[in-house]
């Protein structure tokens, strides 16, 4: 199942573009390192599942 993730910073309004899980997590960690160096990474994430996954489940 393919999915894209978008991570949001818990300290400011920054959010990543829709990416795979590891790339999104890495970009959020880099954001925290640059913009919030004294704060550990946090925030939230969203998951967007692809249309192919939806159609795959409907037509099995």
N, CA, C and O atoms as a Tinker XYZ file with bonds, in Angstrom:
   240  protein
     1  N      0.837000   -1.169000    0.000000    73     2
     2  CA     0.000000    0.000000    0.000000    64     1     3
     3  C      0.889000    1.242000    0.000000    63     2     4     5
     4  O      1.747000    1.383000    0.871000    81     3
     5  N      0.701000    2.119000   -0.938000    73     3     6
     6  CA     1.517000    3.334000   -0.959000    64     5     7
     7  C      0.755000    4.462000   -0.275000    63     6     8     9
     8  O     -0.464000    4.579000   -0.394000    81     7
     9  N      1.497000    5.271000    0.429000    73     7    10
    10  CA     0.902000    6.417000    1.116000    64     9    11
    11  C      1.921000    7.539000    1.123000    63    10    12    13
    12  O      3.126000    7.303000    1.039000    81    11
    13  N      1.432000    8.742000    1.222000    73    11    14
    14  CA     2.292000    9.910000    1.361000    64    13    15
    15  C      2.018000   10.528000    2.724000    63    14    16    17
    16  O      0.913000   10.439000    3.260000    81    15
    17  N      3.038000   11.146000    3.262000    73    15    18
    18  CA     2.960000   11.733000    4.594000    64    17    19
    19  C      3.315000   13.213000    4.515000    63    18    20    21
    20  O      4.163000   13.620000    3.721000    81    19
    21  N      2.652000   14.012000    5.351000    73    19    22
    22  CA     2.991000   15.429000    5.482000    64    21    23
    23  C      3.138000   15.691000    6.976000    63    22    24    25
    24  O      2.216000   15.463000    7.759000    81    23
    25  N      4.309000   16.172000    7.348000    73    23    26
    26  CA     4.622000   16.420000    8.753000    64    25    27
    27  C      4.473000   17.897000    9.062000    63    26    28    29
    28  O      4.776000   18.747000    8.225000    81    27
    29  N      4.005000   18.202000   10.267000    73    27    30
    30  CA     3.823000   19.593000   10.719000    64    29    31
    31  C      4.654000   19.833000   11.965000    63    30    32    33
    32  O      4.691000   19.007000   12.877000    81    31
    33  N      5.314000   20.969000   11.986000    73    31    34
    34  CA     6.105000   21.377000   13.140000    64    33    35
    35  C      5.171000   21.724000   14.295000    63    34    36    37
    36  O      4.111000   22.314000   14.086000    81    35
    37  N      5.566000   21.357000   15.509000    73    35    38
    38  CA     4.786000   21.692000   16.685000    64    37    39
    39  C      5.112000   23.056000   17.262000    63    38    40    41
    40  O      4.462000   23.495000   18.210000    81    39
    41  N      6.110000   23.735000   16.706000    73    39    42
    42  CA     6.566000   25.024000   17.237000    64    41    43
    43  C      6.191000   26.201000   16.351000    63    42    44    45
    44  O      6.088000   27.329000   16.832000    81    43
    45  N      5.987000   25.954000   15.063000    73    43    46
    46  CA     5.672000   27.042000   14.129000    64    45    47
    47  C      4.737000   26.496000   13.047000    63    46    48    49
    48  O      4.199000   25.399000   13.192000    81    47
    49  N      4.545000   27.234000   11.994000    73    47    50
    50  CA     3.593000   26.831000   10.953000    64    49    51
    51  C      4.215000   26.000000    9.836000    63    50    52    53
    52  O      3.549000   25.730000    8.837000    81    51
    53  N      5.460000   25.592000    9.975000    73    51    54
    54  CA     6.139000   24.811000    8.936000    64    53    55
    55  C      5.462000   23.461000    8.736000    63    54    56    57
    56  O      5.033000   22.818000    9.694000    81    55
    57  N      5.375000   23.044000    7.481000    73    55    58
    58  CA     4.965000   21.679000    7.171000    64    57    59
    59  C      5.693000   21.219000    5.922000    63    58    60    61
    60  O      6.027000   22.021000    5.050000    81    59
    61  N      5.933000   19.925000    5.848000    73    59    62
    62  CA     6.633000   19.366000    4.699000    64    61    63
    63  C      5.648000   19.204000    3.552000    63    62    64    65
    64  O      4.435000   19.211000    3.764000    81    63
    65  N      6.166000   19.059000    2.336000    73    63    66
    66  CA     5.276000   18.649000    1.247000    64    65    67
    67  C      4.888000   17.177000    1.448000    63    66    68    69
    68  O      5.399000   16.525000    2.358000    81    67
    69  N      4.002000   16.659000    0.617000    73    67    70
    70  CA     3.641000   15.243000    0.682000    64    69    71
    71  C      4.827000   14.418000    0.192000    63    70    72    73
    72  O      5.269000   14.563000   -0.948000    81    71
    73  N      5.339000   13.549000    1.069000    73    71    74
    74  CA     6.524000   12.743000    0.778000    64    73    75
    75  C      6.332000   11.339000    1.327000    63    74    76    77
    76  O      5.353000   11.060000    2.019000    81    75
    77  N      7.284000   10.449000    1.009000    73    75    78
    78  CA     7.214000    9.149000    1.670000    64    77    79
    79  C      7.589000    9.333000    3.141000    63    78    80    81
    80  O      8.130000   10.371000    3.523000    81    79
    81  N      7.306000    8.344000    3.947000    73    79    82
    82  CA     7.393000    8.489000    5.399000    64    81    83
    83  C      8.797000    8.877000    5.877000    63    82    84    85
    84  O      8.941000    9.791000    6.690000    81    83
    85  N      9.820000    8.198000    5.385000    73    83    86
    86  CA    11.175000    8.474000    5.881000    64    85    87
    87  C     11.683000    9.844000    5.435000    63    86    88    89
    88  O     12.339000   10.539000    6.211000    81    87
    89  N     11.392000   10.237000    4.205000    73    87    90
    90  CA    11.835000   11.547000    3.717000    64    89    91
    91  C     11.143000   12.678000    4.479000    63    90    92    93
    92  O     11.781000   13.671000    4.825000    81    91
    93  N      9.844000   12.534000    4.743000    73    91    94
    94  CA     9.119000   13.546000    5.501000    64    93    95
    95  C      9.649000   13.688000    6.920000    63    94    96    97
    96  O      9.823000   14.800000    7.419000    81    95
    97  N      9.902000   12.559000    7.564000    73    95    98
    98  CA    10.439000   12.589000    8.931000    64    97    99
    99  C     11.820000   13.231000    8.945000    63    98   100   101
   100  O     12.139000   13.992000    9.858000    81    99
   101  N     12.641000   12.930000    7.942000    73    99   102
   102  CA    13.982000   13.513000    7.861000    64   101   103
   103  C     13.894000   15.029000    7.682000    63   102   104   105
   104  O     14.619000   15.777000    8.337000    81   103
   105  N     13.001000   15.480000    6.789000    73   103   106
   106  CA    12.871000   16.925000    6.563000    64   105   107
   107  C     12.395000   17.643000    7.815000    63   106   108   109
   108  O     12.865000   18.743000    8.106000    81   107
   109  N     11.467000   17.042000    8.568000    73   107   110
   110  CA    11.015000   17.673000    9.803000    64   109   111
   111  C     12.156000   17.739000   10.822000    63   110   112   113
   112  O     12.319000   18.754000   11.499000    81   111
   113  N     12.941000   16.673000   10.937000    73   111   114
   114  CA    14.083000   16.676000   11.854000    64   113   115
   115  C     15.094000   17.764000   11.464000    63   114   116   117
   116  O     15.636000   18.444000   12.335000    81   115
   117  N     15.346000   17.926000   10.182000    73   115   118
   118  CA    16.252000   18.982000    9.716000    64   117   119
   119  C     15.688000   20.364000   10.022000    63   118   120   121
   120  O     16.431000   21.264000   10.412000    81   119
   121  N     14.393000   20.537000    9.851000    73   119   122
   122  CA    13.753000   21.815000   10.184000    64   121   123
   123  C     13.983000   22.142000   11.657000    63   122   124   125
   124  O     14.377000   23.260000   11.990000    81   123
   125  N     13.741000   21.180000   12.536000    73   123   126
   126  CA    13.947000   21.402000   13.966000    64   125   127
   127  C     15.411000   21.718000   14.260000    63   126   128   129
   128  O     15.711000   22.595000   15.070000    81   127
   129  N     16.306000   21.012000   13.611000    73   127   130
   130  CA    17.736000   21.252000   13.843000    64   129   131
   131  C     18.108000   22.691000   13.474000    63   130   132   133
   132  O     18.870000   23.335000   14.195000    81   131
   133  N     17.576000   23.198000   12.359000    73   131   134
   134  CA    17.913000   24.547000   11.896000    64   133   135
   135  C     17.144000   25.640000   12.632000    63   134   136   137
   136  O     17.728000   26.654000   13.015000    81   135
   137  N     15.844000   25.447000   12.832000    73   135   138
   138  CA    14.979000   26.521000   13.340000    64   137   139
   139  C     14.706000   26.471000   14.837000    63   138   140   141
   140  O     14.446000   27.503000   15.457000    81   139
   141  N     14.762000   25.289000   15.415000    73   139   142
   142  CA    14.444000   25.119000   16.844000    64   141   143
   143  C     15.507000   24.219000   17.492000    63   142   144   145
   144  O     15.184000   23.134000   17.977000    81   143
   145  N     16.762000   24.660000   17.501000    73   143   146
   146  CA    17.868000   23.777000   17.913000    64   145   147
   147  C     17.786000   23.281000   19.357000    63   146   148   149
   148  O     18.379000   22.249000   19.672000    81   147
   149  N     17.095000   23.959000   20.222000    73   147   150
   150  CA    17.030000   23.538000   21.626000    64   149   151
   151  C     15.779000   22.717000   21.943000    63   150   152   153
   152  O     15.520000   22.382000   23.099000    81   151
   153  N     15.008000   22.400000   20.899000    73   151   154
   154  CA    13.757000   21.669000   21.098000    64   153   155
   155  C     13.839000   20.357000   20.319000    63   154   156   157
   156  O     14.288000   20.334000   19.173000    81   155
   157  N     13.405000   19.275000   20.943000    73   155   158
   158  CA    13.359000   17.995000   20.237000    64   157   159
   159  C     12.238000   17.981000   19.212000    63   158   160   161
   160  O     11.212000   18.631000   19.413000    81   159
   161  N     12.416000   17.248000   18.109000    73   159   162
   162  CA    11.376000   17.191000   17.079000    64   161   163
   163  C     10.038000   16.726000   17.639000    63   162   164   165
   164  O      9.979000   15.819000   18.469000    81   163
   165  N      8.986000   17.348000   17.180000    73   163   166
   166  CA     7.634000   16.999000   17.600000    64   165   167
   167  C      6.661000   17.415000   16.524000    63   166   168   169
   168  O      7.056000   17.616000   15.376000    81   167
   169  N      5.421000   17.545000   16.867000    73   167   170
   170  CA     4.419000   17.962000   15.900000    64   169   171
   171  C      3.491000   16.827000   15.538000    63   170   172   173
   172  O      3.321000   15.880000   16.306000    81   171
   173  N      2.891000   16.924000   14.368000    73   171   174
   174  CA     1.893000   15.970000   13.910000    64   173   175
   175  C      2.197000   15.556000   12.485000    63   174   176   177
   176  O      3.058000   16.138000   11.826000    81   175
   177  N      1.482000   14.542000   12.015000    73   175   178
   178  CA     1.587000   14.168000   10.615000    64   177   179
   179  C      0.232000   13.762000   10.076000    63   178   180   181
   180  O     -0.664000   13.369000   10.822000    81   179
   181  N      0.099000   13.867000    8.751000    73   179   182
   182  CA    -1.103000   13.443000    8.045000    64   181   183
   183  C     -0.712000   12.328000    7.090000    63   182   184   185
   184  O      0.431000   12.263000    6.639000    81   183
   185  N     -1.649000   11.461000    6.787000    73   183   186
   186  CA    -1.411000   10.393000    5.816000    64   185   187
   187  C     -2.406000   10.549000    4.675000    63   186   188   189
   188  O     -3.608000   10.706000    4.888000    81   187
   189  N     -1.871000   10.500000    3.457000    73   187   190
   190  CA    -2.732000   10.535000    2.266000    64   189   191
   191  C     -2.481000    9.249000    1.487000    63   190   192   193
   192  O     -1.369000    9.004000    1.019000    81   191
   193  N     -3.483000    8.460000    1.359000    73   191   194
   194  CA    -3.364000    7.204000    0.625000    64   193   195
   195  C     -3.654000    7.463000   -0.844000    63   194   196   197
   196  O     -4.497000    8.293000   -1.189000    81   195
   197  N     -2.947000    6.745000   -1.702000    73   195   198
   198  CA    -3.097000    6.943000   -3.142000    64   197   199
   199  C     -4.410000    6.406000   -3.680000    63   198   200   201
   200  O     -5.006000    5.502000   -3.095000    81   199
   201  N     -4.859000    6.966000   -4.799000    73   199   202
   202  CA    -6.084000    6.499000   -5.457000    64   201   203
   203  C     -5.957000    5.047000   -5.877000    63   202   204   205
   204  O     -6.938000    4.303000   -5.856000    81   203
   205  N     -4.748000    4.636000   -6.261000    73   203   206
   206  CA    -4.566000    3.250000   -6.673000    64   205   207
   207  C     -4.904000    2.298000   -5.532000    63   206   208   209
   208  O     -5.483000    1.235000   -5.759000    81   207
   209  N     -4.552000    2.666000   -4.327000    73   207   210
   210  CA    -4.867000    1.831000   -3.165000    64   209   211
   211  C     -6.381000    1.745000   -2.978000    63   210   212   213
   212  O     -6.912000    0.668000   -2.710000    81   211
   213  N     -7.070000    2.867000   -3.117000    73   211   214
   214  CA    -8.519000    2.886000   -2.963000    64   213   215
   215  C     -9.179000    1.990000   -4.022000    63   214   216   217
   216  O    -10.022000    1.159000   -3.685000    81   215
   217  N     -8.809000    2.151000   -5.276000    73   215   218
   218  CA    -9.396000    1.345000   -6.340000    64   217   219
   219  C     -9.023000   -0.118000   -6.188000    63   218   220   221
   220  O     -9.833000   -0.994000   -6.490000    81   219
   221  N     -7.816000   -0.398000   -5.727000    73   219   222
   222  CA    -7.392000   -1.773000   -5.496000    64   221   223
   223  C     -8.266000   -2.461000   -4.470000    63   222   224   225
   224  O     -8.595000   -3.638000   -4.622000    81   223
   225  N     -8.647000   -1.740000   -3.424000    73   223   226
   226  CA    -9.504000   -2.328000   -2.391000    64   225   227
   227  C    -10.945000   -2.471000   -2.881000    63   226   228   229
   228  O    -11.626000   -3.423000   -2.499000    81   227
   229  N    -11.422000   -1.552000   -3.713000    73   227   230
   230  CA   -12.810000   -1.614000   -4.172000    64   229   231
   231  C    -13.046000   -2.730000   -5.170000    63   230   232   233
   232  O    -14.127000   -3.319000   -5.192000    81   231
   233  N    -12.047000   -3.035000   -6.003000    73   231   234
   234  CA   -12.252000   -3.973000   -7.102000    64   233   235
   235  C    -11.569000   -5.317000   -6.887000    63   234   236   237
   236  O    -11.239000   -5.992000   -7.861000    81   235
   237  N    -11.354000   -5.715000   -5.666000    73   235   238
   238  CA   -10.754000   -7.041000   -5.422000    64   237   239
   239  C    -11.825000   -8.082000   -5.332000    63   238   240
   240  O    -11.527000   -9.259000   -5.130000    81   239
